[in-house]
Amino acid sequence: MAKSVDVQNVSKRYKLYKKKSERLLDLINPAKEYGEEFFALRDVSFSVDEGAIVGLIGINGSGKSTLANIIAGVIPATSGKVISKGNVALIAVNAGLDNKLTGRENIELKLLMLGFSSQEIEEMEEEIIEFAEIEKFIDQPVKSYSSGMKSRLGFSISVRVDPDILIIDEALSVGDKAFAEKSFNKMMEFKEKGKTMFFVSHSISQMRKFCDEIAWLEFGTLKEYGLADSVLEKYEQFLEDYKEMTKKEKANYRHEVLKKYASAKQKIL
């Protein structure tokens, strides 16, 4: 089967500064290191078949949203690359929405940026508004919307644009049950059309319902990639054990994971 997305040795490094002066000094004198390096992702690689629904799981701080944003092209990788076959749409609360504009203005701006004509936008607009279920609020500024309304609008725009690859980052977790069900049905339509989807959520039940495969991220590294049932079973057991750890034990566990990653990387080199 043809590959839709190929994630190749992707890393994302940030700098953490204790004070503003360190950030300024780092810009002025990059030869001397200021601040502390933090890797949100470390050398992540996997390939996804066309039509697959892939869940991104991991405890907070594991790099799920960072990876989703890199696949979507919202932020660049520090190293490595992502090769995608087709156009990509990211759905996350606030993603791509201008809080100062109304919902209608956001629809029009988004579609204009994607290259649709005025006539095409006019034809698509009412369908997007109806699907989002925010009719009476559509001409109000997005800053007045609830998180659920924002995610519904973002989801509605993205699915109407009909992308080849759809990335959903926690957007369904803030909507109501009825809209989540409607969104799920739309996702299944996309799957039947052979489109690829990534789904970021803390809900294991949603993962079991939606996903074919799972990428398990752990402190920025890829712990496991495989069939959903198998990986989720292991992840659930890990969560039970992790919740029982003390703060010190969790810190030691993180240290051992990164130490193991560094050792494996050194062997490859």
C-alpha positions as CSV (number, residue, x, y, z in Angstrom):
1,M,0.0,0.0,0.0
2,A,1.2,3.5,-0.8
3,K,2.5,5.7,2.0
4,S,0.7,8.9,2.8
5,V,3.0,10.3,5.5
6,D,6.6,9.5,6.1
7,V,8.1,11.0,9.3
8,Q,11.9,10.8,9.0
9,N,14.1,11.3,12.1
10,V,12.2,14.3,13.3
11,S,13.5,16.3,16.3
12,K,12.3,19.6,17.8
13,R,14.6,21.5,20.1
14,Y,13.6,24.6,22.1
15,K,15.6,26.9,24.3
16,L,14.4,27.5,27.9
17,Y,15.6,30.8,29.4
18,K,15.5,31.7,33.1
19,K,15.3,35.4,32.3
20,K,14.8,37.7,29.3
21,S,18.4,38.9,29.2
22,E,19.5,35.3,28.4
23,R,17.3,35.2,25.3
24,L,18.7,38.6,24.1
25,L,22.3,37.5,24.7
26,D,21.7,34.2,22.8
27,L,20.6,36.3,19.8
28,I,23.5,38.7,20.0
29,N,26.2,36.0,20.7
30,P,25.0,32.6,19.3
31,A,28.5,31.2,19.6
32,K,28.1,31.1,23.3
33,E,25.3,29.0,24.6
34,Y,22.7,30.7,26.8
35,G,19.6,29.0,28.2
36,E,18.8,25.3,28.5
37,E,18.1,23.0,25.6
38,F,14.8,21.2,25.7
39,F,13.8,18.5,23.1
40,A,10.1,18.2,22.6
41,L,10.8,15.4,20.0
42,R,13.9,13.3,19.6
43,D,14.6,11.4,16.3
44,V,11.0,10.2,15.7
45,S,10.4,8.1,12.6
46,F,7.5,6.1,11.2
47,S,5.4,5.7,8.0
48,V,1.7,5.8,7.6
49,D,-0.3,4.0,4.8
50,E,-3.0,5.9,2.9
51,G,-6.4,5.6,4.5
52,A,-5.0,4.8,8.0
53,I,-6.2,6.5,11.2
54,V,-3.3,6.9,13.5
55,G,-3.6,7.8,17.2
56,L,-0.9,9.8,18.9
57,I,-0.7,8.9,22.6
58,G,1.5,9.6,25.6
59,I,1.4,11.4,29.0
60,N,1.5,15.2,29.1
61,G,4.8,16.5,27.7
62,S,5.5,13.6,25.4
63,G,5.4,15.7,22.2
64,K,2.0,14.7,20.7
65,S,0.9,18.2,19.8
66,T,4.4,19.2,18.7
67,L,4.4,16.2,16.3
68,A,0.9,17.0,15.1
69,N,1.9,20.6,14.3
70,I,5.1,19.5,12.5
71,I,3.2,17.0,10.3
72,A,0.7,19.8,9.6
73,G,3.5,22.2,8.6
74,V,2.5,24.7,11.3
75,I,5.9,24.6,13.0
76,P,9.2,23.5,11.4
77,A,11.3,20.5,12.7
78,T,14.8,21.3,14.1
79,S,16.1,18.3,12.2
80,G,14.6,15.5,10.1
81,K,11.6,15.9,7.8
82,V,8.0,14.9,7.1
83,I,7.0,13.9,3.5
84,S,3.2,14.1,3.0
85,K,1.3,13.0,0.0
86,G,-1.4,15.7,-0.5
87,N,-2.7,18.7,1.4
88,V,-2.9,18.6,5.2
89,A,-5.5,20.2,7.6
90,L,-5.0,20.6,11.4
91,I,-8.0,20.8,13.7
92,A,-7.2,22.1,17.2
93,V,-8.9,24.5,19.5
94,N,-8.0,28.0,18.2
95,A,-5.9,26.6,15.3
96,G,-6.1,28.9,12.3
97,L,-8.8,31.1,13.8
98,D,-8.4,34.9,14.4
99,N,-10.1,35.9,17.6
100,K,-10.7,39.4,16.5
101,L,-12.7,38.3,13.4
102,T,-16.2,36.9,13.4
103,G,-16.9,33.2,12.6
104,R,-18.1,34.1,9.1
105,E,-15.0,36.3,8.5
106,N,-12.8,33.4,9.6
107,I,-14.5,31.1,7.2
108,E,-14.0,33.5,4.3
109,L,-10.4,34.3,5.2
110,K,-9.4,30.6,5.6
111,L,-11.0,29.7,2.3
112,L,-9.5,32.6,0.5
113,M,-6.0,31.6,1.8
114,L,-6.7,28.1,0.4
115,G,-7.3,29.5,-3.0
116,F,-11.1,29.2,-3.3
117,S,-13.0,31.8,-5.4
118,S,-15.7,34.1,-4.0
119,Q,-18.4,32.0,-5.7
120,E,-17.0,28.8,-4.2
121,I,-16.8,30.4,-0.8
122,E,-20.4,31.6,-1.0
123,E,-21.5,28.0,-1.9
124,M,-19.5,26.4,0.9
125,E,-20.2,29.0,3.7
126,E,-23.7,28.0,4.7
127,E,-22.8,24.3,4.7
128,I,-19.9,25.0,7.1
129,I,-22.1,27.1,9.4
130,E,-24.8,24.5,9.5
131,F,-22.4,21.7,10.2
132,A,-20.7,23.7,13.0
133,E,-24.1,24.3,14.7
134,I,-23.3,27.9,15.7
135,E,-25.8,29.7,13.4
136,K,-26.8,32.6,15.7
137,F,-23.2,33.2,16.8
138,I,-21.6,33.2,13.3
139,D,-21.4,37.0,13.1
140,Q,-20.0,37.4,16.6
141,P,-16.2,37.7,17.2
142,V,-14.5,34.3,17.7
143,K,-13.0,35.6,21.0
144,S,-16.6,35.3,22.5
145,Y,-16.9,31.6,21.5
146,S,-16.5,28.8,23.9
147,S,-13.8,26.2,23.3
148,G,-16.4,23.8,22.0
149,M,-17.7,26.4,19.5
150,K,-14.2,27.1,18.3
151,S,-13.4,23.5,17.8
152,R,-16.7,22.9,15.9
153,L,-16.0,25.8,13.6
154,G,-12.4,24.6,12.9
155,F,-13.6,21.1,12.3
156,S,-16.3,22.2,10.0
157,I,-14.0,24.4,7.9
158,S,-11.4,21.7,7.6
159,V,-13.7,18.8,6.6
160,R,-15.5,20.9,4.0
161,V,-12.1,21.8,2.5
162,D,-11.7,18.0,2.0
163,P,-8.0,17.6,2.8
164,D,-6.0,14.5,1.9
165,I,-4.6,14.3,5.4
166,L,-6.6,15.4,8.5
167,I,-5.0,16.0,12.0
168,I,-7.3,16.3,14.9
169,D,-5.6,17.5,18.1
170,E,-7.9,17.2,21.2
171,A,-10.6,19.1,19.2
172,L,-13.3,16.5,19.9
173,S,-12.7,16.5,23.6
174,V,-14.3,19.9,24.1
175,G,-17.4,19.3,22.0
176,D,-20.7,17.8,23.0
177,K,-21.5,14.1,22.6
178,A,-23.8,14.7,19.6
179,F,-21.3,16.7,17.7
180,A,-18.5,14.2,18.5
181,E,-20.7,11.5,17.0
182,K,-21.3,13.6,13.9
183,S,-17.6,14.2,13.6
184,F,-16.9,10.5,14.0
185,N,-19.2,9.8,11.1
186,K,-17.5,12.4,9.0
187,M,-14.1,10.8,9.8
188,M,-15.4,7.4,8.7
189,E,-16.5,9.0,5.4
190,F,-13.0,10.3,5.0
191,K,-11.5,6.8,5.8
192,E,-13.8,5.2,3.2
193,K,-12.4,7.7,0.6
194,G,-8.9,6.6,1.4
195,K,-7.8,9.7,3.4
196,T,-5.3,9.6,6.2
197,M,-6.0,10.9,9.7
198,F,-4.1,11.5,12.9
199,F,-6.0,11.7,16.1
200,V,-4.5,13.2,19.4
201,S,-6.5,12.5,22.5
202,H,-6.2,11.3,26.1
203,S,-9.4,9.2,25.7
204,I,-8.4,5.6,25.2
205,S,-12.0,4.7,24.4
206,Q,-12.0,7.2,21.5
207,M,-8.7,5.8,20.3
208,R,-10.1,2.3,20.3
209,K,-13.1,3.5,18.4
210,F,-11.3,5.6,15.8
211,C,-7.8,4.3,15.3
212,D,-6.1,1.5,13.2
213,E,-2.6,2.2,14.5
214,I,-1.0,4.0,17.4
215,A,2.2,6.0,17.8
216,W,3.2,6.0,21.5
217,L,5.4,8.9,22.4
218,E,7.3,9.0,25.6
219,F,9.2,12.2,26.6
220,G,9.7,13.1,23.0
221,T,10.8,9.7,21.8
222,L,8.8,7.1,19.9
223,K,8.3,4.2,22.3
224,E,6.2,2.0,20.0
225,Y,4.3,2.1,16.7
226,G,1.8,-0.6,15.9
227,L,-1.7,-1.9,15.8
228,A,-4.1,0.0,18.0
229,D,-5.4,-2.9,20.2
230,S,-1.9,-4.2,21.0
231,V,-0.3,-0.8,21.8
232,L,-3.3,0.6,23.7
233,E,-3.3,-2.5,26.0
234,K,0.3,-1.9,26.9
235,Y,-0.3,1.8,27.3
236,E,-3.2,1.3,29.7
237,Q,-1.0,-0.9,31.9
238,F,1.7,1.7,31.8
239,L,-0.7,4.4,32.9
240,E,-1.8,2.3,35.9
241,D,1.8,1.8,37.0
242,Y,2.8,5.4,36.2
243,K,0.0,6.9,38.3
244,E,1.2,4.9,41.3
245,M,4.7,6.4,41.1
246,T,5.9,9.2,43.4
247,K,7.2,12.4,42.0
248,K,10.8,11.3,42.5
249,E,10.1,7.9,40.8
250,K,8.5,9.7,37.8
251,A,11.6,11.8,37.5
252,N,13.9,8.8,37.7
253,Y,11.7,7.0,35.1
254,R,12.1,9.9,32.7
255,H,15.8,10.0,33.2
256,E,16.1,6.2,32.5
257,V,14.0,6.6,29.3
258,L,16.2,9.3,27.9
259,K,19.3,7.5,29.0
260,K,18.2,4.4,27.2
261,Y,17.4,6.5,24.1
262,A,20.8,8.1,24.2
263,S,22.5,4.7,24.5
264,A,20.6,3.2,21.6
265,K,21.3,6.3,19.5
266,Q,25.0,6.0,20.2
267,K,25.1,2.4,19.1
268,I,23.5,3.4,15.7
269,L,26.1,6.1,15.3
